């Protein structure tokens, strides 16, 4: 479908990937990394093919594969049947319809996420986004828009790019769905979620997101895939989903690179 080109989105809004200067700097580092021999994306040991992991890291990456909860992507220890829900999804249904994730958030997934998020290795978005597009193939097959979870402008200025937007751009390119990076905004600054309890996380992001008024007609009736890097308690994704649903989205699904398993952080 390609990127949305309506003037209402493009005019006076943050551009795709939000901070072009930071993106270009990150891509420049990516070019340097691509110029050297193929290396493991996580530990940087030499490998035969670029864009992959070494055997040790592959062995430690806990991929989420069927069977899993259709709503929360929690792996099942047995095959419960199509569309089965976990006790968590039944007891506290999230506002998004379905979630898909590549892996459990463990040492290797953390290394990849932190490399992209904190070390400006934007070349990782290409590979991680490709894995996410495959993991979320059933969501993307019916999606109209791919929307990243936004950063507040102060955090964006400090970090120089939005890692969720970098992933979403790759997912949209791989799937053919429209990349819509500016329809959801984060006008209220919030504390970092790391180290907060589940209740504190919910309070922290309550009301933090909104859909830009002039683009609400573009959201109405659309099926949206919301993209983020990591799902922990779900407070951020749920708050962003509610903002999209209030704007009239027909359905919101969630696609992340990794999700925290029960009892892990």
C-alpha positions as CSV (number, residue, x, y, z in Angstrom):
1,X,0.0,0.0,0.0
2,X,3.0,2.3,0.6
3,X,3.4,5.3,2.9
4,X,0.4,7.5,3.5
5,X,0.9,10.8,1.7
6,X,-2.1,12.8,2.8
7,X,-1.1,16.4,3.5
8,X,-2.8,16.3,6.9
9,X,-0.2,13.9,8.1
10,X,2.8,15.3,6.3
11,X,2.2,19.0,7.0
12,X,4.0,20.3,10.1
13,X,4.4,16.9,11.7
14,X,7.4,15.0,12.8
15,X,8.7,13.1,9.7
16,X,9.1,9.4,9.4
17,X,11.6,8.0,11.9
18,X,11.1,11.4,13.6
19,X,14.7,12.6,13.7
20,X,16.4,12.4,10.3
21,X,19.7,13.6,11.5
22,X,19.9,10.8,14.1
23,X,18.7,8.3,11.6
24,X,21.4,9.3,9.1
25,X,24.1,9.1,11.8
26,X,22.9,5.7,12.8
27,X,22.7,4.5,9.2
28,X,26.3,5.8,8.7
29,X,27.4,3.6,11.5
30,X,25.4,0.8,9.9
31,X,27.3,1.3,6.6
32,X,30.6,1.0,8.5
33,X,29.4,-2.2,10.2
34,X,28.3,-3.7,6.9
35,X,31.7,-2.9,5.4
36,X,33.4,-5.3,7.8
37,X,33.1,-9.1,7.7
38,X,29.7,-10.7,8.7
39,X,29.2,-10.7,12.4
40,X,26.7,-12.0,14.9
41,X,24.0,-9.3,15.4
42,X,24.1,-9.8,19.2
43,X,27.6,-10.7,20.2
44,X,29.5,-9.6,17.1
45,X,31.4,-12.8,16.7
46,X,32.3,-13.7,13.1
47,X,29.5,-15.6,11.2
48,X,29.1,-16.9,7.7
49,X,26.2,-14.7,6.7
50,X,25.4,-11.2,7.6
51,X,22.1,-10.4,9.4
52,X,22.1,-13.6,11.5
53,X,23.2,-14.8,14.9
54,X,26.1,-17.1,15.9
55,X,25.1,-20.7,17.0
56,X,25.5,-19.8,20.7
57,X,23.2,-16.8,20.4
58,X,20.7,-18.7,18.3
59,X,20.6,-21.3,21.0
60,X,19.9,-18.7,23.7
61,X,17.3,-16.8,21.7
62,X,13.9,-18.1,23.0
63,X,11.7,-17.8,19.9
64,X,7.9,-17.7,20.4
65,X,6.4,-20.4,18.3
66,X,3.0,-22.1,18.3
67,X,1.3,-23.0,20.5
68,X,0.8,-19.6,22.2
69,X,-2.0,-17.4,23.5
70,X,-3.7,-15.8,20.6
71,X,-4.2,-12.6,22.6
72,X,-1.0,-12.1,24.5
73,X,1.6,-14.4,22.7
74,X,2.3,-16.3,25.9
75,X,3.8,-19.7,24.9
76,X,1.8,-22.8,26.0
77,X,3.4,-26.0,27.2
78,X,0.8,-28.0,25.3
79,X,-1.4,-27.7,22.3
80,X,-4.8,-26.2,23.5
81,X,-6.3,-25.7,20.1
82,X,-6.7,-22.8,17.7
83,X,-7.5,-19.4,19.2
84,X,-6.8,-20.5,22.8
85,X,-6.4,-17.8,25.4
86,X,-4.1,-17.8,28.4
87,X,-5.5,-17.3,31.9
88,X,-4.0,-13.8,31.9
89,X,-5.9,-12.8,28.7
90,X,-9.1,-14.1,30.1
91,X,-8.7,-12.5,33.5
92,X,-7.6,-9.1,32.2
93,X,-8.3,-8.7,28.5
94,X,-6.1,-6.1,26.8
95,X,-7.7,-3.4,24.6
96,X,-5.7,-4.7,21.5
97,X,-7.1,-7.7,19.7
98,X,-4.0,-9.8,19.3
99,X,-0.3,-9.6,20.0
100,X,2.6,-11.2,18.2
101,X,6.3,-11.3,19.3
102,X,9.5,-12.7,17.9
103,X,11.0,-13.9,21.2
104,X,11.0,-14.0,24.9
105,X,12.9,-11.1,26.4
106,X,16.1,-12.8,27.5
107,X,19.9,-12.1,27.3
108,X,20.1,-12.2,23.4
109,X,16.8,-10.4,22.8
110,X,18.0,-7.7,25.3
111,X,21.3,-7.4,23.5
112,X,19.5,-6.8,20.2
113,X,17.0,-4.3,21.6
114,X,19.7,-2.4,23.5
115,X,21.9,-2.3,20.5
116,X,19.2,-0.6,18.5
117,X,17.7,1.5,21.3
118,X,20.8,2.8,23.1
119,X,23.8,2.2,20.9
120,X,22.5,3.7,17.7
121,X,22.9,0.4,15.7
122,X,20.1,1.3,13.4
123,X,21.2,-1.4,10.9
124,X,19.7,-3.8,13.4
125,X,16.2,-2.5,12.6
126,X,16.4,-4.1,9.1
127,X,16.9,-7.6,10.6
128,X,14.7,-7.2,13.6
129,X,11.9,-5.7,11.6
130,X,12.1,-8.5,9.1
131,X,11.8,-11.1,11.9
132,X,8.8,-9.1,13.3
133,X,7.1,-9.0,9.9
134,X,7.3,-12.8,9.7
135,X,6.1,-13.3,13.3
136,X,3.2,-11.0,12.8
137,X,2.3,-12.2,9.3
138,X,-1.3,-13.0,10.2
139,X,-1.8,-9.5,11.7
140,X,-0.2,-7.7,8.7
141,X,-2.2,-9.7,6.2
142,X,-5.3,-7.6,7.0
143,X,-3.6,-4.4,8.3
144,X,-4.3,-1.0,6.8
145,X,-1.7,1.0,8.9
146,X,1.5,0.3,10.7
147,X,1.9,2.8,13.6
148,X,4.9,3.0,15.9
149,X,4.6,3.8,19.6
150,X,5.8,7.5,19.7
151,X,8.3,9.2,21.9
152,X,7.8,12.5,23.6
153,X,9.6,15.3,21.8
154,X,12.1,15.8,24.6
155,X,13.0,12.1,24.7
156,X,13.2,12.1,20.9
157,X,15.6,15.1,20.9
158,X,17.8,13.3,23.5
159,X,17.8,9.9,21.7
160,X,17.8,11.4,18.2
161,X,15.5,8.6,16.8
162,X,12.6,6.5,17.7
163,X,13.5,2.8,17.7
164,X,9.9,1.7,17.4
165,X,9.5,3.9,14.2
166,X,12.7,2.3,12.8
167,X,11.2,-1.1,13.3
168,X,7.8,-0.1,12.0
169,X,9.3,1.3,8.8
170,X,10.9,-2.0,8.1
171,X,7.8,-4.0,8.9
172,X,5.7,-1.7,6.6
173,X,8.2,-2.2,3.8
174,X,8.2,-5.9,4.2
175,X,4.5,-6.2,4.4
176,X,3.2,-3.6,2.0
177,X,1.0,-2.0,4.7
178,X,1.0,1.8,5.0
179,X,3.6,3.3,7.3
180,X,1.9,6.0,9.4
181,X,4.5,7.3,11.9
182,X,2.9,10.6,12.8
183,X,-0.8,9.8,13.5
184,X,-0.1,9.0,17.1
185,X,1.6,11.6,19.3
186,X,2.9,11.6,22.9
187,X,2.2,15.2,24.1
188,X,2.8,14.4,27.8
189,X,6.3,13.6,29.0
190,X,6.5,10.5,31.2
191,X,9.0,8.9,33.5
192,X,11.0,6.0,32.1
193,X,9.0,2.8,32.7
194,X,12.1,0.8,33.7
195,X,12.0,0.1,37.5
196,X,8.4,1.0,37.9
197,X,5.8,-1.4,39.3
198,X,2.9,-2.5,37.1
199,X,0.6,0.0,38.8
200,X,3.1,2.8,38.5
201,X,3.5,2.1,34.8
202,X,-0.2,2.3,34.2
203,X,-0.4,5.6,36.1
204,X,2.7,6.9,34.3
205,X,1.3,6.6,30.8
206,X,-2.3,7.3,31.5
207,X,-3.5,9.9,29.0
208,X,0.0,10.2,27.5
209,X,-1.0,9.4,23.9
210,X,-3.4,11.0,21.5
211,X,-4.2,10.9,17.8
212,X,-3.7,14.2,16.0
213,X,-7.1,15.7,15.4
214,X,-6.8,16.5,11.7
215,X,-5.8,12.9,10.9
216,X,-8.6,11.1,12.8
217,X,-10.5,10.6,9.6
218,X,-7.6,8.5,8.3
219,X,-7.8,6.3,11.4
220,X,-11.5,5.8,11.4
221,X,-12.5,2.3,10.3
222,X,-8.9,1.2,9.7
223,X,-7.1,-1.9,11.0
224,X,-4.0,-0.8,12.8
225,X,-0.8,-2.8,13.7
226,X,0.8,-0.9,16.6
227,X,4.6,-1.5,16.8
228,X,6.9,-1.4,19.9
229,X,10.2,-3.0,20.8
230,X,9.4,-4.8,24.1
231,X,6.2,-5.7,25.9
232,X,6.7,-5.8,29.7
233,X,3.5,-5.2,31.6
234,X,1.7,-3.8,28.6
235,X,1.0,-0.4,30.1
236,X,2.4,1.7,27.2
237,X,0.9,-0.5,24.5
238,X,-2.5,-0.5,26.2
239,X,-2.5,3.3,26.6
240,X,-1.5,3.8,22.9
241,X,-4.1,1.3,21.8
242,X,-6.9,3.1,23.7
243,X,-5.9,6.4,22.0
244,X,-6.2,4.7,18.6
245,X,-9.5,3.1,19.4
246,X,-10.9,6.4,20.7
247,X,-9.9,8.0,17.3
248,X,-12.1,5.4,15.6
249,X,-9.7,2.6,14.6
250,X,-11.7,-0.5,13.7
251,X,-9.1,-2.8,15.3
252,X,-5.7,-2.5,16.9
253,X,-3.2,-5.4,17.0
254,X,0.2,-5.3,18.6
255,X,3.5,-6.4,17.2
256,X,6.7,-6.4,19.3
257,X,10.2,-7.8,19.0
258,X,10.2,-9.4,22.5
259,X,7.8,-9.9,25.4
260,X,8.8,-10.4,29.0
261,X,7.8,-13.8,30.2
262,X,6.0,-14.3,33.5
263,X,8.4,-14.0,36.4
264,X,11.1,-12.3,34.2
265,X,12.0,-8.7,33.7
